[in-house]
Amino acid sequence: MEKDLLQAVIKVESEIQQSIESERKKAAEWLESVRVSLSRELETQKQKLEEEYARSLETTCSECELKATKEIADVNLMADHLQNLPDEILQDVLKPFLLEILPGKER
């Protein structure tokens, strides 16, 4: 009877060990599938971020080019305006400065 009981205990223990091993295997497989899934999701998100970065960079460059073009046009317009000022106006603007820097002139 003790022998039968011992064999029954050993059999149950063996079944428990097999069940534990089976659950470990299932857990390892589940963890691997989660790892693979997360790895794919990470790659997808990385790709989206890279695409968003490229679009953002392109948009920013385009905006900067437009702004620079406008500023250059504004500066060129002002330069043209200044080049076309009559000499009389330039003399009126420069006269006070020239009086200060030229030697021998009374202030």
Biopython code that builds the backbone (N, CA, C, O; Angstrom):
import numpy as np
from Bio.PDB.StructureBuilder import StructureBuilder

atoms = [
    (1, "MET", "N", (0.809, -1.177, 0.000)),
    (1, "MET", "CA", (0.000, 0.000, 0.000)),
    (1, "MET", "C", (0.869, 1.263, 0.000)),
    (1, "MET", "O", (0.602, 2.222, -0.725)),
    (2, "GLU", "N", (1.903, 1.236, 0.824)),
    (2, "GLU", "CA", (2.812, 2.370, 0.834)),
    (2, "GLU", "C", (3.460, 2.545, -0.526)),
    (2, "GLU", "O", (3.686, 3.661, -0.993)),
    (3, "LYS", "N", (3.751, 1.418, -1.144)),
    (3, "LYS", "CA", (4.371, 1.466, -2.465)),
    (3, "LYS", "C", (3.413, 2.089, -3.474)),
    (3, "LYS", "O", (3.820, 2.906, -4.300)),
    (4, "ASP", "N", (2.144, 1.705, -3.406)),
    (4, "ASP", "CA", (1.141, 2.268, -4.308)),
    (4, "ASP", "C", (0.971, 3.764, -4.063)),
    (4, "ASP", "O", (0.854, 4.556, -4.998)),
    (5, "LEU", "N", (0.961, 4.126, -2.794)),
    (5, "LEU", "CA", (0.826, 5.531, -2.431)),
    (5, "LEU", "C", (2.031, 6.323, -2.912)),
    (5, "LEU", "O", (1.887, 7.429, -3.434)),
    (6, "LEU", "N", (3.219, 5.756, -2.734)),
    (6, "LEU", "CA", (4.450, 6.419, -3.186)),
    (6, "LEU", "C", (4.447, 6.570, -4.706)),
    (6, "LEU", "O", (4.824, 7.616, -5.233)),
    (7, "GLN", "N", (4.023, 5.526, -5.399)),
    (7, "GLN", "CA", (3.960, 5.606, -6.860)),
    (7, "GLN", "C", (2.929, 6.655, -7.302)),
    (7, "GLN", "O", (3.153, 7.377, -8.274)),
    (8, "ALA", "N", (1.816, 6.733, -6.593)),
    (8, "ALA", "CA", (0.786, 7.719, -6.919)),
    (8, "ALA", "C", (1.325, 9.132, -6.700)),
    (8, "ALA", "O", (1.087, 10.028, -7.510)),
    (9, "VAL", "N", (2.052, 9.321, -5.597)),
    (9, "VAL", "CA", (2.637, 10.634, -5.311)),
    (9, "VAL", "C", (3.662, 10.992, -6.381)),
    (9, "VAL", "O", (3.699, 12.125, -6.863)),
    (10, "ILE", "N", (4.496, 10.015, -6.750)),
    (10, "ILE", "CA", (5.515, 10.251, -7.783)),
    (10, "ILE", "C", (4.841, 10.571, -9.113)),
    (10, "ILE", "O", (5.290, 11.450, -9.849)),
    (11, "LYS", "N", (3.762, 9.853, -9.416)),
    (11, "LYS", "CA", (3.046, 10.099, -10.664)),
    (11, "LYS", "C", (2.448, 11.513, -10.672)),
    (11, "LYS", "O", (2.553, 12.231, -11.666)),
    (12, "VAL", "N", (1.829, 11.900, -9.568)),
    (12, "VAL", "CA", (1.235, 13.232, -9.472)),
    (12, "VAL", "C", (2.328, 14.294, -9.561)),
    (12, "VAL", "O", (2.171, 15.312, -10.234)),
    (13, "GLU", "N", (3.444, 14.035, -8.864)),
    (13, "GLU", "CA", (4.568, 14.987, -8.921)),
    (13, "GLU", "C", (5.094, 15.119, -10.348)),
    (13, "GLU", "O", (5.404, 16.223, -10.796)),
    (14, "SER", "N", (5.192, 14.011, -11.052)),
    (14, "SER", "CA", (5.646, 14.027, -12.439)),
    (14, "SER", "C", (4.663, 14.813, -13.313)),
    (14, "SER", "O", (5.079, 15.589, -14.173)),
    (15, "GLU", "N", (3.374, 14.613, -13.094)),
    (15, "GLU", "CA", (2.360, 15.346, -13.851)),
    (15, "GLU", "C", (2.447, 16.849, -13.565)),
    (15, "GLU", "O", (2.313, 17.683, -14.461)),
    (16, "ILE", "N", (2.675, 17.165, -12.286)),
    (16, "ILE", "CA", (2.819, 18.579, -11.909)),
    (16, "ILE", "C", (4.039, 19.180, -12.598)),
    (16, "ILE", "O", (3.976, 20.293, -13.121)),
    (17, "GLN", "N", (5.155, 18.439, -12.598)),
    (17, "GLN", "CA", (6.372, 18.924, -13.260)),
    (17, "GLN", "C", (6.131, 19.135, -14.755)),
    (17, "GLN", "O", (6.567, 20.132, -15.331)),
    (18, "GLN", "N", (5.433, 18.189, -15.369)),
    (18, "GLN", "CA", (5.122, 18.328, -16.796)),
    (18, "GLN", "C", (4.214, 19.536, -17.040)),
    (18, "GLN", "O", (4.389, 20.280, -18.005)),
    (19, "SER", "N", (3.250, 19.709, -16.148)),
    (19, "SER", "CA", (2.343, 20.850, -16.271)),
    (19, "SER", "C", (3.108, 22.168, -16.107)),
    (19, "SER", "O", (2.883, 23.125, -16.848)),
    (20, "ILE", "N", (4.012, 22.200, -15.127)),
    (20, "ILE", "CA", (4.833, 23.401, -14.914)),
    (20, "ILE", "C", (5.691, 23.667, -16.143)),
    (20, "ILE", "O", (5.781, 24.803, -16.609)),
    (21, "GLU", "N", (6.316, 22.628, -16.663)),
    (21, "GLU", "CA", (7.163, 22.788, -17.849)),
    (21, "GLU", "C", (6.337, 23.252, -19.044)),
    (21, "GLU", "O", (6.782, 24.097, -19.820)),
    (22, "SER", "N", (5.144, 22.702, -19.188)),
    (22, "SER", "CA", (4.258, 23.105, -20.281)),
    (22, "SER", "C", (3.878, 24.585, -20.137)),
    (22, "SER", "O", (3.870, 25.320, -21.125)),
    (23, "GLU", "N", (3.568, 25.017, -18.923)),
    (23, "GLU", "CA", (3.218, 26.421, -18.685)),
    (23, "GLU", "C", (4.424, 27.335, -18.925)),
    (23, "GLU", "O", (4.279, 28.437, -19.455)),
    (24, "ARG", "N", (5.607, 26.870, -18.533)),
    (24, "ARG", "CA", (6.824, 27.658, -18.802)),
    (24, "ARG", "C", (7.016, 27.838, -20.305)),
    (24, "ARG", "O", (7.350, 28.920, -20.788)),
    (25, "LYS", "N", (6.794, 26.747, -21.021)),
    (25, "LYS", "CA", (6.938, 26.797, -22.474)),
    (25, "LYS", "C", (5.927, 27.767, -23.081)),
    (25, "LYS", "O", (6.270, 28.574, -23.945)),
    (26, "LYS", "N", (4.670, 27.680, -22.619)),
    (26, "LYS", "CA", (3.632, 28.590, -23.111)),
    (26, "LYS", "C", (3.990, 30.042, -22.783)),
    (26, "LYS", "O", (3.831, 30.932, -23.618)),
    (27, "ALA", "N", (4.472, 30.266, -21.565)),
    (27, "ALA", "CA", (4.843, 31.626, -21.155)),
    (27, "ALA", "C", (5.991, 32.146, -22.013)),
    (27, "ALA", "O", (5.984, 33.305, -22.427)),
    (28, "ALA", "N", (6.974, 31.293, -22.279)),
    (28, "ALA", "CA", (8.112, 31.700, -23.110)),
    (28, "ALA", "C", (7.646, 32.022, -24.530)),
    (28, "ALA", "O", (8.087, 33.007, -25.121)),
    (29, "GLU", "N", (6.760, 31.198, -25.072)),
    (29, "GLU", "CA", (6.231, 31.449, -26.413)),
    (29, "GLU", "C", (5.423, 32.751, -26.441)),
    (29, "GLU", "O", (5.531, 33.541, -27.379)),
    (30, "TRP", "N", (4.609, 32.962, -25.392)),
    (30, "TRP", "CA", (3.814, 34.186, -25.313)),
    (30, "TRP", "C", (4.728, 35.409, -25.223)),
    (30, "TRP", "O", (4.507, 36.408, -25.908)),
    (31, "LEU", "N", (5.755, 35.323, -24.373)),
    (31, "LEU", "CA", (6.700, 36.432, -24.244)),
    (31, "LEU", "C", (7.400, 36.715, -25.570)),
    (31, "LEU", "O", (7.601, 37.873, -25.937)),
    (32, "GLU", "N", (7.764, 35.671, -26.276)),
    (32, "GLU", "CA", (8.424, 35.854, -27.575)),
    (32, "GLU", "C", (7.476, 36.518, -28.567)),
    (32, "GLU", "O", (7.879, 37.402, -29.323)),
    (33, "SER", "N", (6.210, 36.087, -28.562)),
    (33, "SER", "CA", (5.252, 36.703, -29.488)),
    (33, "SER", "C", (5.021, 38.175, -29.125)),
    (33, "SER", "O", (4.876, 39.013, -30.014)),
    (34, "VAL", "N", (4.989, 38.491, -27.834)),
    (34, "VAL", "CA", (4.846, 39.888, -27.403)),
    (34, "VAL", "C", (6.077, 40.683, -27.819)),
    (34, "VAL", "O", (5.955, 41.810, -28.298)),
    (35, "ARG", "N", (7.260, 40.103, -27.639)),
    (35, "ARG", "CA", (8.501, 40.776, -28.026)),
    (35, "ARG", "C", (8.506, 41.075, -29.524)),
    (35, "ARG", "O", (8.852, 42.181, -29.940)),
    (36, "VAL", "N", (8.122, 40.089, -30.327)),
    (36, "VAL", "CA", (8.078, 40.274, -31.779)),
    (36, "VAL", "C", (7.053, 41.349, -32.142)),
    (36, "VAL", "O", (7.317, 42.215, -32.976)),
    (37, "SER", "N", (5.892, 41.283, -31.513)),
    (37, "SER", "CA", (4.843, 42.270, -31.783)),
    (37, "SER", "C", (5.303, 43.676, -31.414)),
    (37, "SER", "O", (5.100, 44.620, -32.178)),
    (38, "LEU", "N", (5.920, 43.816, -30.248)),
    (38, "LEU", "CA", (6.413, 45.128, -29.821)),
    (38, "LEU", "C", (7.546, 45.615, -30.714)),
    (38, "LEU", "O", (7.665, 46.809, -30.990)),
    (39, "SER", "N", (8.365, 44.690, -31.155)),
    (39, "SER", "CA", (9.458, 45.052, -32.052)),
    (39, "SER", "C", (8.905, 45.593, -33.372)),
    (39, "SER", "O", (9.403, 46.587, -33.901)),
    (40, "ARG", "N", (7.878, 44.934, -33.895)),
    (40, "ARG", "CA", (7.237, 45.406, -35.129)),
    (40, "ARG", "C", (6.595, 46.773, -34.917)),
    (40, "ARG", "O", (6.724, 47.671, -35.750)),
    (41, "GLU", "N", (5.902, 46.917, -33.789)),
    (41, "GLU", "CA", (5.252, 48.198, -33.480)),
    (41, "GLU", "C", (6.295, 49.305, -33.347)),
    (41, "GLU", "O", (6.092, 50.420, -33.829)),
    (42, "LEU", "N", (7.399, 48.995, -32.697)),
    (42, "LEU", "CA", (8.481, 49.969, -32.551)),
    (42, "LEU", "C", (9.020, 50.385, -33.915)),
    (42, "LEU", "O", (9.256, 51.567, -34.162)),
    (43, "GLU", "N", (9.209, 49.420, -34.785)),
    (43, "GLU", "CA", (9.717, 49.712, -36.132)),
    (43, "GLU", "C", (8.722, 50.574, -36.907)),
    (43, "GLU", "O", (9.114, 51.504, -37.611)),
    (44, "THR", "N", (7.429, 50.258, -36.772)),
    (44, "THR", "CA", (6.391, 51.048, -37.438)),
    (44, "THR", "C", (6.395, 52.484, -36.924)),
    (44, "THR", "O", (6.347, 53.430, -37.711)),
    (45, "GLN", "N", (6.453, 52.646, -35.605)),
    (45, "GLN", "CA", (6.468, 53.989, -35.017)),
    (45, "GLN", "C", (7.732, 54.746, -35.416)),
    (45, "GLN", "O", (7.686, 55.947, -35.681)),
    (46, "LYS", "N", (8.850, 54.045, -35.455)),
    (46, "LYS", "CA", (10.114, 54.672, -35.863)),
    (46, "LYS", "C", (10.006, 55.183, -37.299)),
    (46, "LYS", "O", (10.433, 56.296, -37.605)),
    (47, "GLN", "N", (9.431, 54.361, -38.170)),
    (47, "GLN", "CA", (9.251, 54.748, -39.571)),
    (47, "GLN", "C", (8.345, 55.973, -39.678)),
    (47, "GLN", "O", (8.625, 56.895, -40.445)),
    (48, "LYS", "N", (7.252, 55.978, -38.903)),
    (48, "LYS", "CA", (6.333, 57.126, -38.920)),
    (48, "LYS", "C", (7.048, 58.392, -38.463)),
    (48, "LYS", "O", (6.887, 59.453, -39.065)),
    (49, "LEU", "N", (7.836, 58.279, -37.399)),
    (49, "LEU", "CA", (8.564, 59.446, -36.891)),
    (49, "LEU", "C", (9.580, 59.953, -37.906)),
    (49, "LEU", "O", (9.739, 61.161, -38.077)),
    (50, "GLU", "N", (10.264, 59.035, -38.576)),
    (50, "GLU", "CA", (11.238, 59.448, -39.590)),
    (50, "GLU", "C", (10.542, 60.165, -40.747)),
    (50, "GLU", "O", (11.047, 61.166, -41.255)),
    (51, "GLU", "N", (9.382, 59.650, -41.162)),
    (51, "GLU", "CA", (8.626, 60.295, -42.237)),
    (51, "GLU", "C", (8.117, 61.671, -41.797)),
    (51, "GLU", "O", (8.176, 62.637, -42.557)),
    (52, "GLU", "N", (7.620, 61.744, -40.566)),
    (52, "GLU", "CA", (7.134, 63.025, -40.038)),
    (52, "GLU", "C", (8.282, 64.029, -39.941)),
    (52, "GLU", "O", (8.115, 65.206, -40.261)),
    (53, "TYR", "N", (9.443, 63.559, -39.499)),
    (53, "TYR", "CA", (10.622, 64.429, -39.412)),
    (53, "TYR", "C", (11.001, 64.958, -40.796)),
    (53, "TYR", "O", (11.283, 66.146, -40.957)),
    (54, "ALA", "N", (11.007, 64.071, -41.789)),
    (54, "ALA", "CA", (11.372, 64.479, -43.153)),
    (54, "ALA", "C", (10.375, 65.515, -43.687)),
    (54, "ALA", "O", (10.776, 66.506, -44.297)),
    (55, "ARG", "N", (9.073, 65.284, -43.456)),
    (55, "ARG", "CA", (8.058, 66.251, -43.901)),
    (55, "ARG", "C", (8.236, 67.587, -43.183)),
    (55, "ARG", "O", (8.164, 68.651, -43.797)),
    (56, "SER", "N", (8.466, 67.515, -41.895)),
    (56, "SER", "CA", (8.636, 68.738, -41.104)),
    (56, "SER", "C", (9.863, 69.513, -41.559)),
    (56, "SER", "O", (9.823, 70.737, -41.675)),
    (57, "LEU", "N", (10.946, 68.801, -41.815)),
    (57, "LEU", "CA", (12.176, 69.440, -42.281)),
    (57, "LEU", "C", (11.952, 70.101, -43.638)),
    (57, "LEU", "O", (12.396, 71.225, -43.870)),
    (58, "GLU", "N", (11.267, 69.403, -44.522)),
    (58, "GLU", "CA", (10.985, 69.947, -45.858)),
    (58, "GLU", "C", (10.103, 71.197, -45.758)),
    (58, "GLU", "O", (10.351, 72.198, -46.430)),
    (59, "THR", "N", (9.076, 71.124, -44.915)),
    (59, "THR", "CA", (8.187, 72.274, -44.724)),
    (59, "THR", "C", (8.952, 73.461, -44.156)),
    (59, "THR", "O", (8.797, 74.590, -44.622)),
    (60, "THR", "N", (9.773, 73.203, -43.155)),
    (60, "THR", "CA", (10.554, 74.277, -42.532)),
    (60, "THR", "C", (11.510, 74.903, -43.534)),
    (60, "THR", "O", (11.643, 76.125, -43.588)),
    (61, "CYS", "N", (12.175, 74.076, -44.325)),
    (61, "CYS", "CA", (13.097, 74.606, -45.343)),
    (61, "CYS", "C", (12.344, 75.456, -46.365)),
    (61, "CYS", "O", (12.816, 76.525, -46.754)),
    (62, "SER", "N", (11.185, 74.987, -46.794)),
    (62, "SER", "CA", (10.385, 75.756, -47.761)),
    (62, "SER", "C", (9.956, 77.094, -47.170)),
    (62, "SER", "O", (10.033, 78.127, -47.835)),
    (63, "GLU", "N", (9.504, 77.068, -45.916)),
    (63, "GLU", "CA", (9.090, 78.311, -45.262)),
    (63, "GLU", "C", (10.267, 79.276, -45.132)),
    (63, "GLU", "O", (10.116, 80.478, -45.354)),
    (64, "CYS", "N", (11.435, 78.750, -44.774)),
    (64, "CYS", "CA", (12.627, 79.600, -44.640)),
    (64, "CYS", "C", (13.038, 80.187, -45.988)),
    (64, "CYS", "O", (13.429, 81.351, -46.067)),
    (65, "GLU", "N", (12.952, 79.389, -47.035)),
    (65, "GLU", "CA", (13.292, 79.891, -48.370)),
    (65, "GLU", "C", (12.345, 81.012, -48.783)),
    (65, "GLU", "O", (12.779, 82.034, -49.314)),
    (66, "LEU", "N", (11.047, 80.819, -48.537)),
    (66, "LEU", "CA", (10.073, 81.867, -48.871)),
    (66, "LEU", "C", (10.343, 83.141, -48.076)),
    (66, "LEU", "O", (10.308, 84.243, -48.624)),
    (67, "LYS", "N", (10.611, 82.983, -46.792)),
    (67, "LYS", "CA", (10.884, 84.144, -45.943)),
    (67, "LYS", "C", (12.148, 84.862, -46.410)),
    (67, "LYS", "O", (12.173, 86.089, -46.500)),
    (68, "ALA", "N", (13.195, 84.095, -46.706)),
    (68, "ALA", "CA", (14.451, 84.694, -47.174)),
    (68, "ALA", "C", (14.241, 85.409, -48.506)),
    (68, "ALA", "O", (14.763, 86.506, -48.709)),
    (69, "THR", "N", (13.490, 84.802, -49.405)),
    (69, "THR", "CA", (13.210, 85.424, -50.701)),
    (69, "THR", "C", (12.472, 86.747, -50.519)),
    (69, "THR", "O", (12.786, 87.737, -51.181)),
    (70, "LYS", "N", (11.488, 86.760, -49.617)),
    (70, "LYS", "CA", (10.738, 87.991, -49.353)),
    (70, "LYS", "C", (11.653, 89.049, -48.742)),
    (70, "LYS", "O", (11.607, 90.212, -49.142)),
    (71, "GLU", "N", (12.480, 88.656, -47.782)),
    (71, "GLU", "CA", (13.378, 89.626, -47.150)),
    (71, "GLU", "C", (14.390, 90.185, -48.150)),
    (71, "GLU", "O", (14.703, 91.376, -48.119)),
    (72, "ILE", "N", (14.897, 89.335, -49.029)),
    (72, "ILE", "CA", (15.837, 89.801, -50.061)),
    (72, "ILE", "C", (15.138, 90.787, -50.993)),
    (72, "ILE", "O", (15.707, 91.816, -51.358)),
    (73, "ALA", "N", (13.907, 90.469, -51.374)),
    (73, "ALA", "CA", (13.147, 91.378, -52.245)),
    (73, "ALA", "C", (12.911, 92.714, -51.543)),
    (73, "ALA", "O", (13.031, 93.772, -52.162)),
    (74, "ASP", "N", (12.574, 92.668, -50.249)),
    (74, "ASP", "CA", (12.366, 93.912, -49.490)),
    (74, "ASP", "C", (13.648, 94.734, -49.417)),
    (74, "ASP", "O", (13.615, 95.952, -49.592)),
    (75, "VAL", "N", (14.774, 94.075, -49.158)),
    (75, "VAL", "CA", (16.063, 94.777, -49.072)),
    (75, "VAL", "C", (16.438, 95.362, -50.429)),
    (75, "VAL", "O", (16.915, 96.494, -50.507)),
    (76, "ASN", "N", (16.226, 94.603, -51.490)),
    (76, "ASN", "CA", (16.523, 95.114, -52.836)),
    (76, "ASN", "C", (15.652, 96.322, -53.171)),
    (76, "ASN", "O", (16.121, 97.280, -53.787)),
    (77, "LEU", "N", (14.394, 96.274, -52.769)),
    (77, "LEU", "CA", (13.490, 97.397, -53.000)),
    (77, "LEU", "C", (13.967, 98.634, -52.244)),
    (77, "LEU", "O", (13.970, 99.738, -52.789)),
    (78, "MET", "N", (14.369, 98.448, -50.986)),
    (78, "MET", "CA", (14.871, 99.573, -50.204)),
    (78, "MET", "C", (16.172, 100.107, -50.799)),
    (78, "MET", "O", (16.381, 101.320, -50.845)),
    (79, "ALA", "N", (17.049, 99.205, -51.256)),
    (79, "ALA", "CA", (18.309, 99.636, -51.877)),
    (79, "ALA", "C", (18.021, 100.460, -53.137)),
    (79, "ALA", "O", (18.650, 101.493, -53.365)),
    (80, "ASP", "N", (17.072, 99.997, -53.946)),
    (80, "ASP", "CA", (16.690, 100.766, -55.140)),
    (80, "ASP", "C", (16.154, 102.139, -54.746)),
    (80, "ASP", "O", (16.482, 103.148, -55.370)),
    (81, "HIS", "N", (15.338, 102.163, -53.719)),
    (81, "HIS", "CA", (14.773, 103.430, -53.247)),
    (81, "HIS", "C", (15.892, 104.369, -52.786)),
    (81, "HIS", "O", (15.892, 105.554, -53.121)),
    (82, "LEU", "N", (16.840, 103.835, -52.019)),
    (82, "LEU", "CA", (17.942, 104.673, -51.525)),
    (82, "LEU", "C", (18.853, 105.145, -52.662)),
    (82, "LEU", "O", (19.362, 106.265, -52.621)),
    (83, "GLN", "N", (19.059, 104.310, -53.660)),
    (83, "GLN", "CA", (19.907, 104.700, -54.794)),
    (83, "GLN", "C", (19.264, 105.820, -55.610)),
    (83, "GLN", "O", (19.958, 106.614, -56.247)),
    (84, "ASN", "N", (17.969, 105.873, -55.585)),
    (84, "ASN", "CA", (17.255, 106.869, -56.383)),
    (84, "ASN", "C", (16.950, 108.163, -55.622)),
    (84, "ASN", "O", (16.259, 109.044, -56.133)),
    (85, "LEU", "N", (17.473, 108.268, -54.397)),
    (85, "LEU", "CA", (17.255, 109.508, -53.649)),
    (85, "LEU", "C", (18.009, 110.649, -54.323)),
    (85, "LEU", "O", (19.155, 110.474, -54.736)),
    (86, "PRO", "N", (17.388, 111.795, -54.436)),
    (86, "PRO", "CA", (18.078, 112.948, -55.038)),
    (86, "PRO", "C", (19.233, 113.404, -54.138)),
    (86, "PRO", "O", (19.207, 113.224, -52.920)),
    (87, "ASP", "N", (20.236, 113.992, -54.771)),
    (87, "ASP", "CA", (21.421, 114.449, -54.045)),
    (87, "ASP", "C", (21.073, 115.472, -52.972)),
    (87, "ASP", "O", (21.720, 115.506, -51.925)),
    (88, "GLU", "N", (20.084, 116.289, -53.206)),
    (88, "GLU", "CA", (19.702, 117.313, -52.234)),
    (88, "GLU", "C", (19.267, 116.682, -50.911)),
    (88, "GLU", "O", (19.639, 117.149, -49.834)),
    (89, "ILE", "N", (18.489, 115.631, -51.008)),
    (89, "ILE", "CA", (18.029, 114.945, -49.791)),
    (89, "ILE", "C", (19.214, 114.309, -49.080)),
    (89, "ILE", "O", (19.325, 114.402, -47.858)),
    (90, "LEU", "N", (20.099, 113.664, -49.831)),
    (90, "LEU", "CA", (21.282, 113.046, -49.228)),
    (90, "LEU", "C", (22.148, 114.091, -48.536)),
    (90, "LEU", "O", (22.656, 113.853, -47.440)),
    (91, "GLN", "N", (22.318, 115.247, -49.171)),
    (91, "GLN", "CA", (23.126, 116.309, -48.564)),
    (91, "GLN", "C", (22.482, 116.807, -47.273)),
    (91, "GLN", "O", (23.175, 117.056, -46.286)),
    (92, "ASP", "N", (21.170, 116.951, -47.280)),
    (92, "ASP", "CA", (20.469, 117.392, -46.070)),
    (92, "ASP", "C", (20.633, 116.382, -44.931)),
    (92, "ASP", "O", (20.762, 116.764, -43.768)),
    (93, "VAL", "N", (20.627, 115.106, -45.270)),
    (93, "VAL", "CA", (20.771, 114.061, -44.253)),
    (93, "VAL", "C", (22.208, 114.000, -43.749)),
    (93, "VAL", "O", (22.436, 113.843, -42.550)),
    (94, "LEU", "N", (23.172, 114.122, -44.648)),
    (94, "LEU", "CA", (24.582, 113.967, -44.281)),
    (94, "LEU", "C", (25.204, 115.214, -43.664)),
    (94, "LEU", "O", (26.172, 115.103, -42.913)),
    (95, "LYS", "N", (24.679, 116.388, -43.959)),
    (95, "LYS", "CA", (25.290, 117.646, -43.526)),
    (95, "LYS", "C", (25.567, 117.699, -42.023)),
    (95, "LYS", "O", (26.677, 118.070, -41.641)),
    (96, "PRO", "N", (24.615, 117.348, -41.146)),
    (96, "PRO", "CA", (24.909, 117.414, -39.706)),
    (96, "PRO", "C", (26.049, 116.472, -39.290)),
    (96, "PRO", "O", (26.838, 116.804, -38.405)),
    (97, "PHE", "N", (26.130, 115.326, -39.913)),
    (97, "PHE", "CA", (27.193, 114.375, -39.575)),
    (97, "PHE", "C", (28.545, 114.873, -40.079)),
    (97, "PHE", "O", (29.558, 114.751, -39.391)),
    (98, "LEU", "N", (28.549, 115.428, -41.270)),
    (98, "LEU", "CA", (29.799, 115.946, -41.835)),
    (98, "LEU", "C", (30.327, 117.113, -41.007)),
    (98, "LEU", "O", (31.536, 117.236, -40.810)),
    (99, "LEU", "N", (29.446, 117.955, -40.530)),
    (99, "LEU", "CA", (29.867, 119.080, -39.697)),
    (99, "LEU", "C", (30.534, 118.598, -38.409)),
    (99, "LEU", "O", (31.451, 119.243, -37.903)),
    (100, "GLU", "N", (30.083, 117.488, -37.893)),
    (100, "GLU", "CA", (30.664, 116.955, -36.658)),
    (100, "GLU", "C", (32.023, 116.319, -36.884)),
    (100, "GLU", "O", (32.886, 116.392, -36.009)),
    (101, "ILE", "N", (32.234, 115.701, -38.027)),
    (101, "ILE", "CA", (33.485, 114.961, -38.225)),
    (101, "ILE", "C", (34.554, 115.733, -38.996)),
    (101, "ILE", "O", (35.733, 115.394, -38.894)),
    (102, "LEU", "N", (34.187, 116.746, -39.753)),
    (102, "LEU", "CA", (35.187, 117.497, -40.518)),
    (102, "LEU", "C", (35.911, 118.494, -39.608)),
    (102, "LEU", "O", (35.271, 119.181, -38.812)),
    (103, "PRO", "N", (37.235, 118.576, -39.721)),
    (103, "PRO", "CA", (37.977, 119.514, -38.869)),
    (103, "PRO", "C", (37.768, 120.959, -39.333)),
    (103, "PRO", "O", (37.571, 121.233, -40.518)),
    (104, "GLY", "N", (37.817, 121.867, -38.363)),
    (104, "GLY", "CA", (37.777, 123.288, -38.667)),
    (104, "GLY", "C", (36.403, 123.834, -38.937)),
    (104, "GLY", "O", (36.278, 125.020, -39.243)),
    (105, "LYS", "N", (35.385, 123.049, -38.841)),
    (105, "LYS", "CA", (34.033, 123.556, -39.069)),
    (105, "LYS", "C", (33.420, 123.932, -37.732)),
    (105, "LYS", "O", (33.592, 123.218, -36.745)),
    (106, "GLU", "N", (32.714, 125.033, -37.696)),
    (106, "GLU", "CA", (32.025, 125.482, -36.486)),
    (106, "GLU", "C", (30.734, 124.682, -36.320)),
    (106, "GLU", "O", (30.066, 124.316, -37.287)),
    (107, "ARG", "N", (30.423, 124.436, -35.085)),
    (107, "ARG", "CA", (29.186, 123.688, -34.822)),
    (107, "ARG", "C", (28.072, 124.584, -34.492)),
    (107, "ARG", "O", (26.960, 124.120, -34.244)),
]
sb = StructureBuilder()
sb.init_structure("model")
sb.init_model(0)
sb.init_chain("A")
sb.init_seg("    ")
for serial, (resi, resn, name, xyz) in enumerate(atoms, 1):
    if name == "N":
        sb.init_residue(resn, " ", resi, " ")
    sb.init_atom(name, np.array(xyz, "f"), 0.0, 1.0, " ", f" {name:<3s}", serial, name[0])
structure = sb.get_structure()
